[in-house]
Amino acid sequence: MQPVIRPYRPADLDAVYDICVRTADSGGDSRGTTSSDRLVGDIFAVPYVTLEPEHAHVLDDGTGAAVGYVLGTADTARFARRYRDEWLPATAGRYPEPQDPPVTADDRWLVLHHHPERMVIPALADYPAHLHIDLLPEWQGKGQGRGLIGAFLAGLREAGVARVHLGMSPSNTGARAFYDRLGFRELTVPDVGQVTFLGRTTDPL
Protein backbone atom coordinates (compact mmCIF):
# COMPACT_ATOMS: atom_id res chain seq x y z
CA MET A 1 0.00 0.00 0.00
CA GLN A 2 1.11 3.54 -0.68
CA PRO A 3 1.73 6.08 2.10
CA VAL A 4 -0.73 8.94 2.33
CA ILE A 5 -0.88 12.27 4.16
CA ARG A 6 -4.16 12.63 6.00
CA PRO A 7 -5.70 14.58 8.90
CA TYR A 8 -4.84 13.52 12.43
CA ARG A 9 -7.28 11.13 14.11
CA PRO A 10 -7.59 10.45 17.88
CA ALA A 11 -6.52 6.86 17.20
CA ASP A 12 -3.10 8.25 16.19
CA LEU A 13 -2.36 9.54 19.70
CA ASP A 14 -0.01 6.75 20.82
CA ALA A 15 1.88 6.96 17.52
CA VAL A 16 2.30 10.71 17.96
CA TYR A 17 3.86 10.14 21.40
CA ASP A 18 6.18 7.50 19.93
CA ILE A 19 7.28 9.58 16.94
CA CYS A 20 7.95 12.57 19.17
CA VAL A 21 10.23 10.79 21.65
CA ARG A 22 12.05 8.88 18.90
CA THR A 23 13.02 12.16 17.18
CA ALA A 24 13.39 14.50 20.19
CA ASP A 25 17.19 14.46 20.46
CA SER A 26 17.97 16.83 17.55
CA GLY A 27 16.25 14.31 15.30
CA GLY A 28 17.56 11.28 17.20
CA ASP A 29 16.02 8.86 19.69
CA SER A 30 15.55 10.12 23.25
CA ARG A 31 13.74 7.12 24.70
CA GLY A 32 14.87 6.26 28.22
CA THR A 33 16.36 9.68 28.97
CA THR A 34 13.43 10.87 31.12
CA SER A 35 11.15 9.25 33.70
CA SER A 36 8.44 8.80 31.07
CA ASP A 37 8.82 8.44 27.32
CA ARG A 38 5.60 10.47 27.04
CA LEU A 39 7.03 13.57 28.70
CA VAL A 40 8.42 15.23 25.57
CA GLY A 41 5.25 14.44 23.66
CA ASP A 42 3.19 16.13 26.35
CA ILE A 43 5.07 19.36 25.62
CA PHE A 44 5.81 19.40 21.90
CA ALA A 45 3.16 17.25 20.24
CA VAL A 46 0.05 16.20 22.14
CA PRO A 47 -1.10 19.68 23.24
CA TYR A 48 -1.31 20.61 19.56
CA VAL A 49 -3.38 17.61 18.48
CA THR A 50 -5.58 18.16 21.52
CA LEU A 51 -6.11 21.92 21.32
CA GLU A 52 -5.79 22.50 17.57
CA PRO A 53 -6.35 19.20 15.75
CA GLU A 54 -7.49 20.99 12.60
CA HIS A 55 -3.84 21.88 11.93
CA ALA A 56 -2.44 18.38 12.57
CA HIS A 57 -1.61 16.04 9.69
CA VAL A 58 0.03 12.62 9.75
CA LEU A 59 1.95 10.51 7.30
CA ASP A 60 0.10 7.19 7.14
CA ASP A 61 2.25 4.25 5.99
CA GLY A 62 -0.69 2.89 4.02
CA THR A 63 -1.89 0.50 6.73
CA GLY A 64 -3.43 3.15 8.98
CA ALA A 65 -0.30 3.62 11.11
CA ALA A 66 1.10 7.12 11.57
CA VAL A 67 4.85 7.29 10.92
CA GLY A 68 5.28 11.06 10.83
CA TYR A 69 3.38 14.23 11.55
CA VAL A 70 3.23 17.97 11.18
CA LEU A 71 1.33 19.92 13.79
CA GLY A 72 1.20 23.42 15.17
CA THR A 73 -0.95 26.45 15.67
CA ALA A 74 -2.31 29.27 13.56
CA ASP A 75 -1.88 31.75 16.43
CA THR A 76 1.01 31.26 18.84
CA ALA A 77 -0.17 33.80 21.42
CA ARG A 78 -3.63 32.24 21.60
CA PHE A 79 -2.13 28.75 21.79
CA ALA A 80 0.13 29.75 24.70
CA ARG A 81 -2.92 31.04 26.60
CA ARG A 82 -4.85 27.84 25.93
CA TYR A 83 -1.82 25.75 26.96
CA ARG A 84 -1.84 27.47 30.36
CA ASP A 85 -5.60 27.55 30.79
CA GLU A 86 -6.44 24.10 29.40
CA TRP A 87 -3.39 21.87 28.88
CA LEU A 88 -1.63 22.49 32.19
CA PRO A 89 -4.77 21.59 34.16
CA ALA A 90 -5.33 18.55 31.93
CA THR A 91 -1.85 17.22 32.77
CA ALA A 92 -1.79 18.27 36.43
CA GLY A 93 -0.34 15.52 38.59
CA ARG A 94 1.16 13.69 35.64
CA TYR A 95 4.66 14.97 36.41
CA PRO A 96 6.29 16.55 39.47
CA GLU A 97 7.02 20.24 39.67
CA PRO A 98 10.49 20.94 38.21
CA GLN A 99 13.33 21.93 40.49
CA ASP A 100 14.61 25.48 40.05
CA PRO A 101 17.27 25.61 38.78
CA PRO A 102 16.76 22.39 36.78
CA VAL A 103 18.74 19.36 37.96
CA THR A 104 17.40 16.34 36.09
CA ALA A 105 16.49 15.77 32.46
CA ASP A 106 12.84 15.84 33.54
CA ASP A 107 13.35 19.25 35.13
CA ARG A 108 14.76 20.73 31.94
CA TRP A 109 11.72 19.64 29.93
CA LEU A 110 9.19 20.49 32.66
CA VAL A 111 10.45 24.06 32.94
CA LEU A 112 9.29 24.48 29.34
CA HIS A 113 5.98 22.76 30.12
CA HIS A 114 5.21 25.16 32.96
CA HIS A 115 6.15 28.29 31.00
CA PRO A 116 4.12 28.25 27.77
CA GLU A 117 4.56 32.01 27.46
CA ARG A 118 8.11 31.26 26.27
CA MET A 119 6.53 30.61 22.87
CA VAL A 120 5.40 34.23 22.51
CA ILE A 121 8.42 36.13 21.19
CA PRO A 122 7.90 39.77 20.15
CA ALA A 123 10.42 39.51 17.30
CA LEU A 124 8.22 36.82 15.72
CA ALA A 125 4.96 38.78 15.85
CA ASP A 126 4.83 38.97 12.04
CA TYR A 127 5.01 35.15 11.92
CA PRO A 128 2.06 34.26 14.17
CA ALA A 129 1.80 30.56 13.33
CA HIS A 130 4.36 27.93 14.26
CA LEU A 131 4.87 24.25 13.53
CA HIS A 132 6.62 21.04 14.54
CA ILE A 133 7.37 18.25 12.06
CA ASP A 134 8.81 14.82 12.81
CA LEU A 135 9.13 11.61 10.82
CA LEU A 136 10.49 8.25 11.91
CA PRO A 137 14.02 7.77 10.50
CA GLU A 138 13.05 5.17 7.92
CA TRP A 139 10.55 7.64 6.43
CA GLN A 140 12.92 10.56 6.14
CA GLY A 141 14.48 11.64 2.86
CA LYS A 142 11.61 10.33 0.73
CA GLY A 143 9.79 13.57 -0.02
CA GLN A 144 7.14 12.99 2.61
CA GLY A 145 8.27 15.90 4.78
CA ARG A 146 7.64 18.28 1.92
CA GLY A 147 4.14 16.89 1.56
CA LEU A 148 3.43 17.34 5.26
CA ILE A 149 4.63 20.94 5.24
CA GLY A 150 2.54 21.60 2.15
CA ALA A 151 -0.58 20.30 3.90
CA PHE A 152 0.12 22.45 6.96
CA LEU A 153 0.67 25.59 4.89
CA ALA A 154 -2.57 24.98 3.01
CA GLY A 155 -4.46 24.84 6.30
CA LEU A 156 -2.90 28.10 7.43
CA ARG A 157 -3.86 29.81 4.16
CA GLU A 158 -7.44 28.64 4.63
CA ALA A 159 -7.35 30.17 8.11
CA GLY A 160 -6.10 33.48 6.71
CA VAL A 161 -2.60 33.22 8.19
CA ALA A 162 0.18 34.74 6.06
CA ARG A 163 3.39 33.62 7.81
CA VAL A 164 4.72 30.79 9.95
CA HIS A 165 7.85 30.17 12.01
CA LEU A 166 9.63 27.26 13.67
CA GLY A 167 12.46 26.83 16.13
CA MET A 168 15.21 24.26 15.76
CA SER A 169 18.52 23.17 17.24
CA PRO A 170 21.47 24.66 15.33
CA SER A 171 23.14 21.23 15.51
CA ASN A 172 20.43 19.58 13.41
CA THR A 173 22.07 20.33 10.08
CA GLY A 174 19.96 17.84 8.16
CA ALA A 175 16.75 19.54 9.25
CA ARG A 176 18.20 22.95 8.41
CA ALA A 177 18.99 21.84 4.85
CA PHE A 178 15.43 20.51 4.53
CA TYR A 179 13.89 23.79 5.66
CA ASP A 180 16.18 25.81 3.41
CA ARG A 181 14.96 23.80 0.41
CA LEU A 182 11.37 24.65 1.34
CA GLY A 183 12.00 28.38 1.42
CA PHE A 184 12.39 28.96 5.15
CA ARG A 185 14.84 31.71 6.02
CA GLU A 186 16.60 32.49 9.28
CA LEU A 187 14.92 35.15 11.41
CA THR A 188 16.77 37.55 13.69
CA VAL A 189 15.61 36.85 17.23
CA PRO A 190 17.75 38.23 20.06
CA ASP A 191 18.42 36.51 23.37
CA VAL A 192 16.92 33.09 22.65
CA GLY A 193 19.87 30.86 23.53
CA GLN A 194 20.63 27.73 21.53
CA VAL A 195 17.67 27.95 19.16
CA THR A 196 17.58 28.99 15.52
CA PHE A 197 14.29 30.43 14.27
CA LEU A 198 13.23 30.15 10.67
CA GLY A 199 10.20 31.58 8.90
CA ARG A 200 8.42 31.78 5.58
CA THR A 201 5.12 32.81 4.05
CA THR A 202 2.29 30.33 3.78
CA ASP A 203 2.40 30.52 -0.01
CA PRO A 204 2.37 27.09 -1.70
CA LEU A 205 5.70 25.29 -1.94
Stockholm file with secondary structure:
# STOCKHOLM 1.0

chainA/1-205         MQPVIRPYRPADLDAVYDICVRTADSGGDSRGTTSSDRLVGDIFAVPYVTLEPEHAHVLDDGTGAAVGYVLGTADTARFARRYRDEWLPATAGRYPEPQDPPVTADDRWLVLHHHPERMVIPALADYPAHLHIDLLPEWQGKGQGRGLIGAFLAGLREAGVARVHLGMSPSNTGARAFYDRLGFRELTVPDVGQVTFLGRTTDPL
#=GR chainA/1-205 SS CCCEEEECCGGGHHHHHHHHHHTTBTTBCCTTSSSCTTTTHHHHTHHHHHHCGGGCEEEECSSSCEEEEEEEESCHHHHHHHIIIIIHHHTTTTSCCCCSSCCSHHHHHHHHHTCGGGGCCGGGTTCCEEEEEEECGGGTTSSHHHHHHHHHHHHHHHTTCCEEEEEECTTCHHHHHHHHHTTCEECCCSSCCSCEEEEEESSCC
#=GC SS_cons         CCCEEEECCGGGHHHHHHHHHHTTBTTBCCTTSSSCTTTTHHHHTHHHHHHCGGGCEEEECSSSCEEEEEEEESCHHHHHHHIIIIIHHHTTTTSCCCCSSCCSHHHHHHHHHTCGGGGCCGGGTTCCEEEEEEECGGGTTSSHHHHHHHHHHHHHHHTTCCEEEEEECTTCHHHHHHHHHTTCEECCCSSCCSCEEEEEESSCC
//
